[in-house]
Each structure stands twice: as structure tokens, then as C-alpha cells.
Amino acid sequence: MSQPYARTQTESDVLTAVTPATSAAPDPAPGPRSTYRLQLRPEFPFSAAEAAVPYLASLGVSHLHLSPVLEAVPGSTHGYDVTDHTRVRAELGGEPGLRALAATARGHGLGLVLDIVPNHMAVPSPLRLNGPLWQVLREGPDSPYARWFDIDWEAGGGQVLLPVLAEPPGPDSFTPDRDGGVLRHGELEFPLREGTAGLALPELLAAQWYRPAWWREARAGLNYRRFFTISDLIGVRVEDPEVFAATHAKVLELVRDGVAGGLRIDHVDGLADPEGYLRRLRTAVGEGCWVVVEKILARHERLPPGWPVAGTTGYDALHRVDGVLTDPAGAAELARRYTQFTGSAQWRETARACAREVLTGDLAAELAALERAAGPELAAGVKELLIAYPVYRPYPGEPELDPGALAEAAAPAGAGAVAGVRDLVLRDPAFAARFAQTSAALRAKSLEDRAFYRYAPLLSATEVGGDPGQPALTPAEFHAYCAALDRDWPGSGTVLSTHDTKRSADVRARISVLSQAPEVMGAPAGPDPQLAWVARQTALGLGEAPERAERLAEALLKAVREAALHTSWTDQDPAYEDTVAGYAPRDPELPPELAEAARANLLGMTLLHLAMPGVPEVYQGAETEYRALVDPDNRRPARFPREVLARLDAGAAPRGPAEEKLALTAALLRLRRDRPGLFTGYAPLSARGPAAEHCLAFARPGGLVAAATRLSHRLAGAGGWRDTALPLPPGKWTALLDRGAAYEGEAPLGELLSARPVALLVREGGGG
């Protein structure tokens, strides 16, 4: 058992008009210029990350972003199941290994960003790995650690329900070890309450501060807050200053010692008081520490302007980059074909149905707790308002809940019940916090983990923060978002691929070309049309790849379980699941003309992401072409293209899209590192001519112009660029990727984009 813990002490509206910047903004505040995400695990510990430092420094990143580094469940491949906040994870090399990595990184000019998990801890096996929880289970509500966890002792009849048993327990399932002070169930051990060891078994079980139970009982009987619907992750009350201090002491020490210069805050929506937490954290780490939050924003939702953070982890940027390269007309046609082919409901109806299913099923215990708190007269209002709420959670201080959500919820629940719940949220901080936490869990589970798998006209649109019912974004909306990001949150993170994306950016780049050629989908074969459709798009997205058949089968099995139409994680249908792998098409390649469009998307997404405002993050291996499906596929050990980068640096021409992407990534990351002044300000640029709508371009007034080809398959079908040109800001501009080609006044797009579908121009004498 580990040692007990020491008890120590706007986003702006993206639809506003864009005012082009007329002068370069000041250099951004100190912080990362870019980050590179590394997924640590026992097979890829600190020493492996340290060995990669010279390559990553040569790539041009400024900071390494590490997945959680504190002690976690043994063998964990992700680290979000923290067991001990006071220790750096031994399986990764412990604190000496982390400090050695930091020193090596510092020697190469790199900093570290740590991913921290304030919302929850593991309910591990063995339980004693979580020292504070073990103490609570032994000592009950009088334990000094009871304040750590959101436990409703009254709802549990004075016991914590522990849904950790694989099957319902029998009368002789438990064996007390009276000398060892533990209760055993097979290989599981539970602490015995002091003074109960001498009791007969029935009385002994009734006298404990917990009740071991079959895992299925969690759905309706759980009486502690958890992470989403995962009962082996128990919520932590970091709103308590003492709990905050104890759970953050090691992280704060690492920041104070200069080991880390930035923090990513996991699942900030799960906290009772996110703003209060962030203010306490900011006070502790100081103004020089870069802090971003994992906050999923709906398309028109704003990040609370008072939060003392640099911004989000970047899913909002992912949605904009993907959306602006999606053809709206083709996406609508795909939706029509999909609905006709599968008989599926529209997106809005699907999302609401999934929310109702999850809330009344998987989250029944959380719903019941809120209904008890609200009282029987308001119970219906609680349920309907949670289902109707349009974003992940409301925040204290908002004058009222969303009017549209109120009206939608009032239809089945009654206006009085909904108004009563609204008033309760506004005047009762404890109820408001639990309502908000439940709302966040509901949105995550019903959208990300169900509706996104059940509604699939265009799979590239089903990423967190996206809107599968409206996947495309206009260039004007993209420019407005970028201008607002530069103005309000210039230090915000931006991403395209993460450890949580269901499909990496390069898989989405291939799938989204279907919006330019909906007819390519055809009518996939198979008795389950939904699965056939999903299998075809997934296979086209992955294409030819190592271990393709196994990876597709695993991703499709997860997709059907998450969709919960014929089978699910908790109620599996083995006969149906045996058919899933057979749906994967034998030919996974795009037609040649769409493969070229996928190349345009791949390079266009890379250019937009790395040139737009914000702090871009490159996911491990995604500096080159990186095709990954949903986890665990996207958490495989990283492979770094060291030799290819060295060859490109020696003057070799890129061979194929993967090397083109690597060359483009390195060029932009190195510019960000060496000439950060280029990446200030934002001004959209408009092409003129017959194909103007196919050019997406902007200037960073510090001295950079980026231009990408939009909807290239449609462009080719319309006759190409012809005499379309891009007017340039004043000055002489050098094409960075074309070995010195220069432009002044305007650039003919047929020439500028002849070798590749993107261009990067730097103004001569342009500062930076």
C-alpha cells in the first residue's frame, strides 16, 4: 500500500464580422510555440521519450506534452486512472526519470507540459493502491479522507456501493481475514471496519462502510460521483482547498522546480466549480505557467471569459479546420442517401433519443440523486432539461438557462417544472454543481459515445465539438473564428489528432472527400445497412495500412457496441458480433481522383492548423501521414520518421504525401520556433477569378501568408484554377516550399499551387 497522503494546505462569437488587422500584434506572451503529444505507457516510458528529444527538437516543436505522469493503475496504457497524487509513476521511470527527461529536453531548448487529472481517481484492483479511498472504506464518513469524494452516504444506507464484482455475490462469497484486517472475495480485498472482525459473516458485511456488489448494480444504485459512466473512476472534490492542496502538491512542486512549464487540465467540466478551481491553480502556479483546459465547446458556445487560462485544448479548432474543407452540398446529399439507405432518424432526433436512453439507463443513479434533491414536483423538469440542454454544462453566474432548452424541455415536463429547476440551479450552488456535472457526463456519453456512432452520413464529422447534422463551415465562418481566436485567446491550444479522436486527421481527410463525391458511397452490402455504411467509410478512411483487417475489425466492433442498436458493452450479442468483421470491404482504396483530393485535404489541414492563430499540437507520429482509428488504435507506440526528416533536411525532394506533410510540418514548426513574430495578427485574404471559392487564404500580418486548396475534386471538375489569382498584402513574398519563387502584388493560383495544393509565403524583411 502506498503511503497515506500528507494533509497539506471568449471565445468571441465566431459569426461576428472580421476586421482585417492592419499591423502586427505584439509577440505572444511567453509559452509554448507548439506542443508535441507523447502517450506514455510502460512500453514507452520517460527514457523512450528522452531518446526522442533530439529528433523532436529538430522537428521544431517547443514543448513536449506528456500524458499523465502520476501513479496509476498498474499496466495502464493512458494514465488517467490515477491512484496516488504524491508520486510520479514508477512504471514510467519514477520522478528521477521524469526529471532526467526534463533536463534533456531543456538542453535541447524544449519545455514540458503535463496532463493532469483533477476530476477523478481510480477505484483500482487491488483497492489498497488508492490510499485515501481505502481509508474511507475502512473508517467511513468520519475518515479525514471522506471529504475527498462525492459520496451520498444517506442514499446508500450508510454504505458506499462498490460495483466491483463480476457476478452477483452468494452467501458464502466472502471470507474475512480477521488477522489481516481484510475481507476477501476471490482475489479482491476490502478493508475491515475496526471492531467488526469478530462478527458473524452476515453481521460483519452489514457493519462495513461499503457494500461489494455486482457491477450491474451501478446503473441504478451507485452513490458516489464518477467519471462519466465509469464506476472504477471515482470523482474527487478538488473544490475543497485541503483536497486541492493534497492532490496537487507534487504537480505544483514540478512546476516550481521548472520541470514543467505548462498544464493541460483534463475534463474541467467534471469539476463542481471550474472557475474557482482554475483561479486557485493560477495562484499556485503563477502567471508564467501555460494552462489550457479540455473544454468541449459547441459551435456557437463561448469559453467563459473570466477563466484564468490560455484557452482550450483545441477541439474547437479541429471542428473549424475539418468543417471548412467539407462540401456542404455533398454532405447534405450524403445525409439524404444515408437516411434513405439505413432508415435512420435525422441528427437532432438521434441525439435526443440517445440522451434519453443514457440518462434513464446508464446515468439512472445520477438522475435519481438530482430528482431527490429537486423534489417530486420538479423531477420531470430535471430529466427533460438535462436532455434538452444544448451544451455540455451551464455555469454559475449565467443569468438564465438557454431559452431554447427551456422551451424544448417544457413540452413534456410542463413549464412550471422546468422553471422550478431553472430557479433551483440559479439559487442553490450545490444543486447547480451536481446538475452541471451530470449534464457534462450526459453530453459526453450520449453524443460522443452513442449518437456519433449511431448517426453516420459522414464519419469525419463525428468528433467532439462537431455537429454531424451541419458538418460544413463556410470560409467566412472559419475566418471569423480565427480572428476571434487571435483577438481573445491567442495562446489557446489547437489540435487535429489526439489520444481521444475517433479517427486521426489523415483518416478524416480521406473520409471527408466523400462530401465532394457522394456517389462513391454507393450501396454498401450487408444485412445491417448501418454497419455496412460505417464499415465502408471506415475502410476508405484507413486505406491500405499495416494490420488493416485486425484494426478494422476492432474499430467496427467498438462502433456497434457504442451505437447500442444490436449489441452493447453491457448486453453483448455474440452471434451479431461474430458478423461484424465480415463487413469490412476488401478494397479499401479511394478512386485515384479522390486520392488526389485526399492529398489536398491532408496538406490543407496541416497548413491551416499550423499557420492559424493558437498554439498547435502535433500528436505523436502525426508530423507525417498518420492513419489511426479509435482507441486503443490511436494509442499505439509512436514511430518517429527520423531518417526521412534527415533526408529532407539534406535537400531531398519529398516522395509522396507522407513526406510532403513532414516537410510542411517541419517548415511551419521551425518558423514558429525561430520567428514567432510572423504568427501575430490575422487577416483573411480573398482570391479573385472563376475559382476563387476554392482558395482559402489568410495573412498573419507579422509577415506570413498561407493558402490552401478547398474542395479540390470539385475544382478539378470545374476546369481548375484558370486565371484565378490571390491578391497579396504589400511587399515581396517568397514561397517557402518552392525554393525561392517570389511574388508581388498578386500570385496566379495556377502557378502558386501547381506543385502542391498548399502554399506558404514569407514577406522579405517581414520581421519575426
N, C-alpha and C positions, 0 to 999 in steps of 0.2 A: 504493500500500500504506500502511495506517495505520502510525503509529509503533509500534515494539515496546513492550510493556508494561514499565513500571518495576517492578523486583522489590523491593517494599516489604514491610515486616513485616505436672377429671374430671366430663371429663364424668362425673357420677354415674349410677348405674343408674336409667334412666327408669321402671322399674316399682316403685320404692320408694314407700311411702305418702307422700302430700303433707300436710305440716303447714302450715295457713294461717298466714301471717305476721300478727303482732298489732300490729306497729308499723313505721313507715317505717324502711328501712335508710338508712345514711348516703349522701350524694351519691356517685355513682360516681367513681372515680379520673379525673383529667384525661385527656382523649382525645376521640375523635370522639363526637358525639351521634348522628350519622348520616353516611353517605357517599353520594356520587353518582358512579357509574362512567361514565367517558368513554373511548371507544375512539378513541385517537389513530391517525392514519394520514396519509400525505402530503396527502390531500384534507381532513383535519381536523387541522391542526397546533396547536401551542401558541397561536397567535394566535386561532384559532377558539374554542378553549377559553376564552381570556381574554375574548373578546367575549361569551361566555355567562355570565360570572361574575355580573353584576348580576341576571340572571334567576334563577340558581341560589341566590344569596343570598336573594332574595325568596321563593323556594320554601321555604326554611327549613333546608337542609342545613348541616352544619357543616364538612364536608371534601369535597374533590374527590378521587376515586380515579382515578388515571391508569393506563392500560395501560402496558406497559414503555416507558421513555424512552431507554434506551441504544442505541448504534449497532446497527443490524440490517441484514438483507439488503435491498438497495435495492428499494423498492416494497412491502415487507412491509405487510400490512394489519392485523397483530396485534402485532408487535414481540417475540415470544417466540424468534425466531431471531437472538439476539444475536451480533454479530461483534466488538465492541470494548467492553470494560467501562470504558475510560478516557474515553469521550466520550459526551456527550448527542447524540442522533440529529440529524444535520444536516437531514434531510428534514422534521423537525417544527419546525425553527427553532433547533436547537442550544441550547447552555447559556444564551446570552442570552435566547432565547425562553422557556425554562423558568423562569428567574429572573424575567423580566417577568411571567409568569403567576402565579408565587408572590406577587410584590409586589402585583399587582392583587387576587388572592384575599385576601391579608392585609388589604388596605384595605377589603374588604367583610366582614371577620370570618371568613373561611374559611381552612382549612388544606389541605395536600395530603397524600395518601397515595400512595406509589409502589409499583407492582407490580414485584418483582424476580425474576430467573430464575437461581438459583444452580446448578441441576442440569445445564444443558447450554448449548452454544453451537452456532452454525450451522456446517455444512460447506458453505460458500457457493459460488456461482459469480459471479465468479472466486474461486478458493480463497484468493488472497493477501489478501482482505478480512479473513480471520481470521488475524491476525499470528502468534499463538502456534502455531496448527496448521500454518501454512506453515513456520515454523521447525522444527517437529518432523518434518515430511515431508522437509525438506532435510537435517537433521542427525541424525535417528534418536533412539535411546534415550539418547544422550549429550547431547541438547539440554537446556538448562536448563528448557525448557518441556515436556519429556516427562512430568514429574510432574503436569502439568495434567490429563492424560487417562488414562482406564482402557483402556490398550492391552495386549493379550496378545501380546507380540512372539513368544513361542515358538509359539503356536498359528498364527501367520501365517507361520512360517518366516522370521522376521526382517523381515517387511514388514507394513505396515498395508494391509488390503484396503480400497480406495476404490471402492465400488459406485456410480460416478457416470456411467457410460457408458450411452447409450440403447440400445446393441446390443453384441453380443459383438465385441471388437476383432479386426481382421485383422492379418496380419503387417506390413502397411505402414500401419497406422492412426496411428502416432505419428511425429512429426517433431521431432528435437532442434534447439533454437535454441542452438547452442553459445556464441555471443557473448552472448546474453541470459541464459544460465543457466537456461533453462526447457525443458520437454518439452511439445509441443503435440499435442492431439488435437482436430481441428476448432477450435472456439472455446475449448476448455478448455486451461488451462495448469497445469503441475505444476513444482515446483522440482527442479532437477538437483542431485544429491548432489555435493559438492565432489570433484574429481578424476576424475569419470566422463564428462565431456563428450567426451573423445576416443575413447571406446569405440565399437565397432560396435553397431548398434541392439540385437540380442539380448542382448549382454553389458551394455549400458547399462541396459536395462529390468530385468535381473536384479540389477543393482547398486544400484537405488534402495531407499529405506527404505519404499516403498509399491508397491502393485500396482493400477493403474487397472483396474476390472473392470465388467462388465455389471451393471446394478442388481439383476438377479435373483439374483446370487451372494450377496447379503447374507443371504438367508434361512438358509443353512447355513454360510457361510464367514466372516461378519463377525467381526472380532476386536477391536472396541472397543465399550464400553458406549454405548448410545444412549438417546434418549428414546422409550419405548415401542417401536414397530417402525419408527420414522422414522430412516432411516440418515443423512439430512442434518442431524441434530441429535446431536452427539457429547457424551457425558457428561463433566462436569467434576468433578475431585476436590477439592471445597471442604473436605473433611476435613483436607487438608494446610494448615497455618497460613499458609504462604507463598502458596499459591494463593488461599486466602480473602482475604488482605490485598490481593493484586493485583487480584482480581476485584470487590472491594467498596470500594476506595478512593474512587471517585467517589461512590457512593451514600452512604458514610459522611460524605464532605465535604458533600453536600447536606443530610444530617440535621444535622450540626454547625452549618451556616450557617443553619439554620431554614427552608430551602426546603421540606423535608418533615418532617411530624410523625408519620408512620406508614408502615409497610411491610407489604405483602402478600407472603408467601413462596410462590412458585409450586412446586407438585409436591414438597412436602417429603418425601414417601415415596420419591422417587428418590435421596435422599442416602444415603451409606454410614452416616452417624451423625447422624441428625436432631437428637437432643438435644444432642450435642456442638456441632453447628453453631449451634443456637439459643442455647446458652449463650455461645458466642464472639460471636455477633451482639449479644446483650443487653449483654454487657460493652462492646462497641464503641459502641452507640447510647445506652446509659444507660436508666434506668428510665422516663424520661418519654416514650419513643417507643412508640406503639401498634403492636404486632406481632401479626398473625394469619397462620395457615398454611392453605394449601389442603390439607386432610386429609379424605379421604372416609371417614366412619365408618359402619360397618354399624349397624343399628338398636340393637343392644344393646352396641356397642363403646364403650369409653371413650377419650377423649383422654388420653394419658399425663400423669398429674397433675404430674410434675416439670418439664414443659416451661415455660420462662420466657416465655410468650406470653399474650395476652389471650384466645385461643381460636382457633376455626377461621374460615374464610371464609363458612361458613353453610349448606352443603348439608344438614347435619343438621336445621336449622330448616326448610328448604324441604320436606323429606320429611314433617315433622310437620304443617305447615300444609296441604299437599296432602292428606295422609292423613286428617286429622280431618274434612275436607269430602267424603270419598268414602264412599259407601254400601257397607258390607261385603257385604250380601246381594246387591245388584245387581252388585257386582264379581265375586262368585262365579258368578252367573248368566251374566255376560258371558264369563267364562273357560270355562264349560261350553259355551256356544254357539260360542265361538271354536274350541275344541278339536274340536267336532263338525263345524264348517264347514270347517276347514283341515286337520284330521288332525294338528295339531301335538302334540308331546310336552308334558308339563307343565313348569312353570318350572324345577324342580330338575334334571330330566333335560336340559333345553335348556342350562342354564348349564354343567353338567358337560361336555356334548358340545362346547360352544363352547370351554371351557377346554382340552380335549384337542386340539382342532383347532389352536388358536392356539399352544399350547405346542410341539406337534410340527411345526408348519408355520412360521408367521411368526417364532416365537421359537426355532427349532431351534438356532441358533448359541448362544444364551444357555443353553439346556438342555444342549447338548453341553459347554459350558465347566463347568457345575456337575457334570455327570456325571463329567468327567475329574477334577475336584477331589475328588469323593467316592470315586472308585474303582469298578471294575466290580461289586463285590458290593453296593454301595449305589445303583447307578444307577437301578434301578426304583423305589426308595424316594424318590429325589429327584423323579422325574416325578410319581408318584402323590400325594405330599404337596403339591406345588405345585398340582395340580389340585384337591385336596380342601380346601385351606386356605380358611377361611370369610371372612376379611377381607383387606384389601389387603396387609398385611405383618405379620410378627411383629417385636417389638422386643427388643433386648438387655436382659437383666435380668428378662424373664419367666421364671418358674420352669420352665415347660414349654410345649410347643405345645398347642394346643387338643385335648382328649381326643377330641372327636367327629371332628376332622380326622384324628387318628392312627388311629382305628378304621376310618374310611372308606378311608383310603389303604392300610391293611394288607391289605384283602381281595385286591386284585390284586397287590400288591407283596410281601407277606409281612411279618409283624410284625417280624422281625429287621431287614430292610432299612429299614423306617420308623423303628424305634427307633434304628438306627445313624445315620440322617440327623438325627434329633432330637438325639442326643448331639453330633453334629458341629456343629450350629447353636449348641448351648449352650456348647461349649468352644473353638470356632475362630472368632474375631471376623471374620477375613477371609471365611471361607465364609458365616458368618451374614449379613454385609452384602450379599454378592452374591446369596444366596438371597432375602433380603428385597427387594432391588432388582428381581430378576426376578419375584418374587411380585407386587409392585406393578404392574409392567408387564403381567403376565398378567391380573390382575384388570381393569385398565383396558381392555385390548384385547378380552378375551373377554366381559366384561359390557357395558361402556359402548358398545363399537364393534362388537359382534356379537350377543350374546344379547338386548340391549334392542331390536334391530331384528328379531330372529327370533321373539320371543315377544311378541305384541301384543294381548292381550284388551282392555287399557285403556292407551292410549299415554300418558296423563297420568302414569302410574306409572313410566315408564321414564326416570327422571333419576338421575344419580349419587347413590349413597347410598340409593336407593329399593329396594323389594323388590316386583317385579311379581307375584310369587306371593302376596303378602299386602299389597296396596296400602293398605288402610284402617287407620286408627288410631282407637282409642276416645277419647272425651273425657278419660277418666281418664288414659290414656297421654299425651295432649297436655299435660294439667295437670302430670303428674309430670315430663315433660321440661322444661317452663317453670320449674317450681320448682327443679329441679336446675341449670338454666342460670343462674338468678338467684343461686343459692347458690354455685356453683362457678366459673362463667365469665361473670360479668355483663358483661364487656367484649367478649365474643365477637361476631364478625360474624354477621349473619343475612341471607339473600337469598331472593328468589323468582325473579328472572330474572338471567342472567349472559351473558357472551360465549360460554359453553360449554353453556348449557342447550339441549336439543334442541328445546324448544318454550317460548316465553315463558309467564309465569304466566297471561296472559289467554287464550292458546290452550289451556293446560291446564285453565283454569276452564271452558271450553266443552266440552272433551272429557270431563271428569270427571262432568258431569251425566248422561252416558250410564249411569253406575252407578246412577242413580235411575230410569232408563227403558231397560233393556237391549233392549227390543223395538224401539226406534228403529233399532238397527243393521240389523235385517232380514237379508237375504242379499245382500250386495253382488255385483254382476255382474262376470264376467270369468273367463277360463280359469285364472288363477292366484289361488286364493281367498285366500292370504296377502296378496298385494299388493292385492287388491280390498278386504280388510278394513282394511289400513293406509291405503289411499287415501281410503276413506270417512271414517275418523276424522280424518285429517289435514285433509281438506277441511272437515269440520264445525268443526274447531278454528280454522282460519284464517278461514272465512266469507268474506263479500264483502270484498275488500281490493284495493288497487292492485296491478296486475300479477299478479293471482291465478294465472292459468294458468301463467305462466312460473315463478313461485315454487314452485307445487305440483310442477311437472314436475321442477325441480331438486332439491327435497327428496325426492321419491319415487325419483329416480334414485340419490341418495345412499343412501337406505334399502335399496334392493335390492342395491347393491354392498356395503354393510356387512353385510347379512344373509348374503351369500355362499351363497345357495341355488341361484341360477340364473346369476348373474354376480358379478363381484367387481372390485375396483380393479386387481388384477394379472392377472386372466383374464377379460376382458370378453367378453360375448356380444352383439355388436351387434344381431342380429336380435331377441333378447329385449328389449334396452334400447329398441329403437325402439317397442315396445308400451307402455312404462311411462306416458308422458304421457296415453295414452288411458284410463287407469284413473281419472283424476280425475273425480268426479261433476260433472254440470252444475249441480246445485242444491246449493250448499254451506251453506245456512242451516238452523239448528235450527228445529224447530217452535216456534210462539210461546210455548207454556208452558215449553219448555226454555230458550228465550232469556231468559225471566224468571229461571229458575233459574241460568243462567249469570251474569246480573247479580248475583244474590245471592252466587255464588261469587267473582266478581271483586271485589266490595266487601268480602266477608268475608275473603278472603285478604289484601287490603290492610290492613284493620283489624287483624287478628291479627298480621301481620308488623310493623307499625309501632308497635303497643302492647305487644307481648310483650317479655320481657327480651332483652338483647343490643343490639348496635349495628346498626340496619337499613341496608341498602344499596339504593338505588334505581338500577336500570340506566337508561342514557340513554334518555329518552323514555318510560319506564315509569311516570312520575307520572300520565300519562293512559292511556287504553286503548292497549295496545301488543301487537300480534299479530305475532309473529316465529317463523319456523321455524328449523331447524338452520343452523349457519354454512355459507356466508357470509351467509345471510339476516339473521341476528341481529347482524351487524356493519356494517350499512349506516349511513351518516352519520346522526347524531342530528337530530331535529326537536324543537324546544322550543316548547311552547304558550304563548308569552309573552302574546299578545293575550288568550287565553282566561283565563289567570290574572289578568290586569289587570281584565278584565270581572267576574270572580267577586269580586275584591277590592273592586270598586266597588259591590258589592251585588247583582249579577245572580244569579238562581237558576240552578243547573246545568241544562243541557239534555242529557239522555241519560246513559248510563253512563260515557262517557269523561270528561265534565265532573264527574260525581259523584265519580269516582275522583280526579280532580285536586283537587277541593275537600277531600276526605277526606285525601289525602296531604299537602297543604299545611297543613291544620289540625294534623295529628299531628307533622309535622316541625317546625313552628313551636313547638308545645308542648315538644318535646324540646329545642329550642334555648333557649327562653326560660324554661322551668320544668322543668329536668331532675329536680328533686326529686320530681315526680309519678311518674316512671318508676323507682321503687325498690320492692323487695319484690314478692311475688307471692302471691295467694290466689285459688283457684278459687271461683266462685260457682255455685250450683245453683238453677235455676228450679224452681217447683212448679206442678203442674197437668197437664192431659192431654197437652200438647205440650212438656213440659219437656225431653225429649231433643233437641229441635230448637234449643235455645238453648245456645250456647257462650259463656260469660261468665267474666270474671275481674276482680279488682281489683288495682291497684297501690296498696298501702296509703299511698303518698305522696299520693294524692288523685285517682285515676283509675279509672273502670270502663269496660270495653269489652264489648260484647255483639254477637254475630254470629248470623245465622240459619244453621242447619246443615240440609242436605238439604231445601231449601225446596220442591222439587217433591213430595216425599213429604208434607211438611207440608200443602201445599195440598190434596192428595188426601185427607188425613185430616180436613179441616174447618178448618184454620187454627189460630190461637193459642187461640181461645175464651177461657176465663178463666185462662189460664196467666199467671203473674206472676214477676218476678225480685226476690227479697228483696235489699235493698241494705245495705251497711255503714252504720254510724251516720253521721248528718249529712244536710245538704240538698244534693242533687245537681242540677246544671244540665246539660241536654242541649246539648252544644256545637253540634251540627249542626241543632238545631231552634229557633234564635233564642230561647233563654231558657226553654224548657219546664223545669219543676222537679219533682223527685220526692223523696220522703222515706219511708223505711220499705220500700216496695216499688214497683216500676214494672210496671203491666199491659203485657204484651208486645204485645198488640194495639194499644195506644196508642203505646208506645215505638218500635215498629218499623213503624208504619203508613206512613210516608213513604218509608222505605228499609229494607233488610234488615239494617242495622247501626246501632249507637248508641254514642256516646262521651259519657260523663258525667264532669264535673269537680266535686269537692266544693267548696262555697263555703268560702272561708278555708282551703283544703286545702294550703297551703304550695306548695312547688315553686319 
